[in-house]
Amino acid sequence: MILVDRLSGKVCSHSNTYFAERYGTQYTGTICNPYTGEPTDKQIAVREKFADTIEAINNLTEEQREAYKEAFKKQKKYRSLRGYIFAQEYKKLN
């Protein structure tokens, strides 16, 4: 008898333990030493680069999406199309 099929998220709001499932694999993690200070310039730069990447993805044309879909099918590294597109657009910002 299975009591709990799967868990997702935190145990409670002040817990540092989380549960997640990605592509059929369940993960459990603990945030041991969370950073509580102000973000550094490098952290801000990474956050901005991620935001720019998301914006670029949202502005892709249908033709670009189709090209990415075809390229995604030919590779084995990335497990999701979104992850593949993100990686390709992120590389363009270097």
C-alpha positions, -999 to 999 in steps of 0.1 A, spaced: 0 0 0 15 34 -10 8 60 16 24 89 -3 29 87 -41 50 119 -44 59 151 -25 65 185 -40 76 218 -24 86 224 12 74 206 43 64 240 58 72 277 53 102 277 76 117 244 65 149 242 45 140 208 31 123 205 -2 110 178 -25 108 179 -63 102 156 -93 119 163 -126 113 140 -156 102 110 -135 130 113 -110 122 124 -74 147 147 -56 150 158 -20 173 186 -9 182 207 20 193 243 19 221 242 45 234 278 46 210 301 28 225 335 18 208 363 37 229 393 27 223 418 -1 230 405 -36 265 411 -49 272 427 -83 280 393 -98 247 379 -85 228 409 -99 246 404 -133 236 367 -134 200 375 -125 199 401 -153 214 377 -178 187 351 -169 160 378 -173 174 388 -207 175 351 -217 138 347 -208 129 378 -227 148 365 -258 129 332 -256 96 350 -253 105 370 -285 114 340 -307 95 337 -339 76 306 -349 103 298 -374 131 300 -348 111 278 -324 107 252 -352 144 253 -359 152 248 -322 127 219 -321 145 201 -349 179 207 -334 166 195 -300 155 162 -315 190 156 -328 208 160 -295 209 140 -263 222 164 -236 190 183 -228 158 166 -216 134 194 -223 129 216 -253 126 247 -230 159 238 -213 176 234 -247 163 267 -260 173 284 -228 209 271 -230 212 282 -267 199 317 -260 220 320 -228 251 312 -248 243 340 -273 245 366 -244 282 358 -236 
